Amino acid sequence: MPPRPGAMAMRFAIILSLAALAACSAPTEKSPFDRLAADPVKHGERLATVLGCKGCHGKDLTGQDWSAPDFVDMSTANLTVSAQKYSVEELKTMIAHGQRPAGRELWDMPSFLFTRLPDADLDAVAHYLKTLKPIGKAAPDPVFYPAARAEMAKGIYHSSAVEAKQQFANRGPDAGPEFERGRQIVRASCAECHRIELDGKPAYPGEPHNPNLRIVASYSEPDFLNFMITGKAAGNRELPMMSGVARGRFSKMTDAERKAVFAYLKRVGELSN
């Protein structure tokens, strides 16, 4: 019996979808992150902290309430439970492309940060997530209110999959090949708040301005590296949110990674003057 037309159309759509993802697949170049252990799970565990997984999904990765009143009821995924449902390759697609295997798109997952991560790093994070012992229940599906649906219709509020596709080709400011390592690290770890352009402009209507990271050109290397570890800015200042991010995430970078970030941001700032 010949295949039904509808079945053939669905197969063709799936093939096109897979081809599109392959075209935007993770780069295979060398990782910008140091590998402190041969075990990919250990590498993935460190990356899960540095890249902010625990900031959104909680220290134990069981998820957090991410709701906005009258806009959306949403919790970040309980990764201890949801990671067990998917293969390593499926998890990598969700992380870097914002899309589940069945085609349903994720929302408010910053997949666009990770579209340029080398495959080995995505592989390590996914393998780490697969080792988590399940705790509690899976997060419920999000509930979108009329205000959210109106912004979707206007093209203001995008799914994670759409954002990932839109930003894939955007590598961030180019400071030259000698600063490429820092460029890759910054794109994956700083762009959620400061944008890939690093100018700190609101990425979404109503969001506050964040600092333009070109300000790093005014820092000395010792002051910047101290800030990345202790969260204390110049003058021993405590900065809203950023000081906690530095202590919780960037302190887990290696010295070489932090120095690459500083060198890149300093050069971007110098080129802007």
C-alpha positions in Angstrom: 0.0 0.0 0.0 1.5 3.4 -0.9 2.1 5.9 1.9 -0.7 8.3 2.6 -0.2 11.9 1.3 -0.4 13.2 4.8 2.2 10.9 6.1 4.5 11.7 3.2 4.1 15.4 3.9 4.9 14.9 7.5 8.1 13.0 6.7 9.2 15.7 4.3 8.6 18.3 7.0 10.6 16.4 9.5 13.5 16.0 7.0 13.4 19.7 6.3 13.4 20.5 10.0 16.4 18.2 10.7 18.2 19.7 7.7 17.7 23.2 9.1 19.0 22.2 12.5 22.1 20.6 10.9 22.8 23.8 9.1 22.8 25.6 12.4 24.6 22.8 14.3 27.2 23.5 16.9 30.7 24.4 15.7 33.4 21.8 15.9 36.3 24.1 16.8 38.3 23.8 19.9 36.4 24.7 23.1 37.2 28.1 24.7 36.8 26.4 28.1 39.6 24.6 29.8 39.1 20.9 30.4 40.1 20.4 34.0 39.2 16.7 34.0 39.2 14.0 31.4 35.7 12.9 32.5 33.2 14.7 30.3 30.7 14.6 33.2 33.0 16.7 35.4 33.6 19.1 32.6 29.8 19.4 32.0 29.2 20.0 35.7 31.6 23.0 35.7 30.1 24.4 32.5 26.6 24.0 34.0 27.7 26.5 36.7 29.7 28.8 34.5 27.1 29.1 31.8 24.3 29.8 34.3 22.2 26.6 34.3 22.0 26.8 38.1 21.1 30.4 38.1 17.8 29.7 36.2 17.1 26.1 37.3 18.2 26.5 40.9 21.3 25.2 42.7 19.9 21.7 42.7 18.6 22.1 39.1 15.0 21.2 40.2 13.6 24.4 38.6 12.3 27.7 39.8 9.2 29.8 39.4 9.7 32.1 36.5 6.2 33.5 36.2 5.2 37.1 35.3 1.8 38.2 36.7 -1.0 38.4 34.0 1.6 37.4 31.4 2.7 33.8 31.9 2.7 31.1 34.5 6.0 29.4 34.0 8.6 27.4 35.9 12.1 26.5 34.6 12.5 22.8 34.0 13.3 20.4 36.7 16.4 19.1 35.0 16.8 16.2 37.4 13.5 14.8 36.0 13.3 16.1 32.5 16.9 15.2 31.5 16.0 11.5 32.0 13.4 11.6 29.3 15.7 12.5 26.5 18.9 11.2 24.9 22.1 13.1 25.0 21.6 14.3 21.4 18.0 15.4 22.1 19.2 17.3 25.1 21.9 19.1 23.1 19.2 20.1 20.5 17.1 21.5 23.3 20.0 23.4 24.9 21.4 24.9 21.7 18.3 25.2 19.5 15.4 25.6 22.0 13.4 22.7 20.5 12.1 19.4 21.8 12.4 16.3 19.7 8.7 16.3 18.8 9.1 19.8 17.4 7.6 21.8 20.3 9.5 24.9 21.1 10.9 26.0 24.4 10.1 29.4 25.9 12.4 31.7 27.9 15.3 29.3 27.6 18.3 31.3 26.4 19.3 28.8 23.8 20.7 31.6 21.6 23.7 31.8 24.0 24.7 28.3 23.3 24.3 28.0 19.5 28.0 28.6 19.0 29.2 26.3 21.7 31.4 23.5 20.4 29.8 20.1 20.2 32.1 18.7 22.8 31.0 21.2 25.4 27.3 20.6 24.7 28.0 16.9 24.9 29.6 17.3 28.3 26.7 19.3 29.7 24.1 16.8 28.4 26.1 13.9 29.9 26.2 15.7 33.2 22.5 16.3 33.2 21.9 12.6 32.5 23.7 11.7 35.8 21.4 13.7 38.0 19.3 11.8 40.5 15.6 12.6 40.0 14.1 14.8 42.7 10.5 15.9 42.8 8.2 16.3 39.8 8.5 17.7 36.3 7.6 21.4 35.9 4.2 22.0 34.4 3.8 23.4 30.9 3.7 27.2 30.7 0.3 29.0 30.6 0.3 32.1 28.4 -2.1 34.9 29.2 -3.6 37.2 26.5 -0.9 39.8 27.0 1.8 37.2 26.1 -0.2 35.9 23.2 -0.6 39.5 21.9 3.1 40.0 22.0 3.7 36.7 20.2 1.3 37.8 17.5 3.2 41.1 17.1 6.6 39.3 16.9 7.8 40.9 20.2 7.8 37.8 22.3 9.7 34.9 20.6 10.2 31.3 21.4 13.7 30.1 22.3 13.9 28.3 18.9 13.2 31.5 17.0 15.8 33.4 19.0 18.4 30.7 18.5 17.9 30.9 14.7 17.9 34.7 14.7 21.1 34.9 16.6 23.1 32.0 15.3 25.2 34.0 12.9 25.8 36.8 15.4 29.2 36.1 17.0 29.5 39.4 18.8 32.0 42.2 18.3 35.2 41.1 16.5 38.4 42.2 18.2 40.7 40.1 16.1 41.8 36.5 16.0 44.0 36.7 19.1 40.9 37.6 21.2 38.7 34.9 19.7 38.7 32.7 22.9 37.4 35.6 25.0 34.8 36.4 22.4 33.4 32.8 22.5 33.3 32.8 26.3 31.6 36.2 26.6 29.0 35.2 24.0 28.0 32.2 26.0 28.2 33.6 29.5 27.5 37.4 29.3 25.1 38.0 26.4 21.9 37.1 28.2 22.1 40.4 30.2 24.4 42.5 28.1 23.3 41.3 24.6 25.6 39.7 22.1 26.5 43.3 21.0 27.6 43.9 24.6 26.0 47.3 24.7 23.6 46.5 27.5 20.5 47.8 25.7 17.2 46.2 26.6 16.6 43.1 24.5 12.9 43.2 25.4 10.5 46.1 25.9 10.4 47.3 29.5 13.7 45.7 30.5 16.2 48.0 32.2 19.5 49.0 30.6 22.5 47.0 31.7 26.1 48.3 31.6 27.9 48.4 28.3 30.7 46.0 28.7 33.1 48.3 26.9 33.5 49.8 30.3 35.9 47.0 31.1 38.5 49.0 29.2 38.7 51.3 32.2 39.6 48.4 34.6 43.1 47.2 35.3 43.5 43.5 34.9 44.0 42.8 38.6 40.8 44.8 39.5 38.7 43.0 36.9 40.0 39.5 37.8 39.3 40.3 41.5 35.8 41.3 40.6 35.2 38.1 38.6 36.1 36.1 41.7 34.9 38.1 44.7 32.1 40.1 43.1 33.6 43.3 44.4 33.9 46.0 41.8 36.4 48.9 41.8 36.3 50.7 45.2 35.1 47.4 46.9 31.6 48.1 45.6 28.8 45.5 45.6 26.8 45.6 42.4 23.1 44.6 42.1 22.9 41.0 40.8 26.3 41.1 39.0 28.3 40.6 42.2 26.3 37.5 43.0 26.7 36.2 39.5 30.4 36.7 39.7 30.7 34.8 42.9 28.4 32.0 41.8 29.5 31.6 38.2 32.6 33.4 37.1 34.6 32.4 40.2 34.4 28.9 38.8 36.2 29.9 35.6 39.9 29.2 35.3 42.4 32.1 35.5 43.1 31.6 31.8 39.4 31.9 31.0 38.9 35.1 33.1 42.1 36.6 31.5 40.7 35.8 28.0 37.4 37.5 28.9 39.3 40.6 30.2 41.6 40.9 27.2 38.7 40.6 24.8 36.4 43.1 26.5 39.3 45.6 27.0 40.1 45.4 23.3 36.5 45.8 22.3 36.3 48.9 24.5 39.5 50.3 23.0 38.3 49.7 19.4 35.1 51.7 20.3 37.0 54.8 21.3 
